Amino acid sequence: IFDAIRELNRTQGLTVFLVEQNAFGALKLANRGYVMVNGNVTMSGSGKELLANPEVRAAYLEGGHH
């Protein structure tokens, strides 16, 4: 699905709102991402910024889930 979204954005300029449990894959794809906890946005930034954020990495990316 990530490849299809990337292709649609590249060829047709479509923007997609993606809710995804695979945080690593979603952030690699995202131009902009939001971290939500209990329905509240706790962090936001580019996919690269969020991937580099130690809090995001510890909470969502560690443990080999990517």
N, C-alpha and C positions, 0 to 999 in steps of 0.2 A: 504494500500500500504506500510505503514511503516513496518508492520509485515513481509510482503513478502520480502522487501529489507533486513531487519535484518536477515531473514532466509537464503536468498541467500548468504549473506556475511558469515554467520556462517558455512553453509554446503559446499559452493563451493568457498569461498574466493573471490567472485566477488566484485568489486568496482563499485559504482554507483555515477554518477554525478547527483545531484538532484537540480532542481530549484523549490522552493516551497514557497508559500505565508504563509503557516502555520509555522511561525518561531519557535514557541515553540516546535512543534512536530519534525521539521527537526533538530533542535539543540540537542534535546534529542537523536536522532538517529545518528547524525554525529560524526565521529572521528575528522573531521576537517571541519570548516565552514568559510565562507566569507560573509561579509556584503558589499553590493554594493549600491551605490547611483549614479544615473545618469550614469551608465555604468562603474563606477570606484570603485575598491575595497577600502573601507575606514577602514575596520577592518578585522582581521583574527585571528583564534585560534581554540582550541579544542571546541567541542560543550559545554562542561562544562565551559570553560573560557568565552565563549560568553554569555552563560546563566547567568553567575555571573557578567558580565560587566554592570555597571549602565547605560551607554549610550545606550547599546543595549536593556536593559530592558525598559528604558523610551521610546525609539523610536518604539520598535516592540512588546513588550510583555505585557505592561500594558493595562488595560482596559478590562480584562476578555476575551481576544481573544483566550486563550488557554484552 
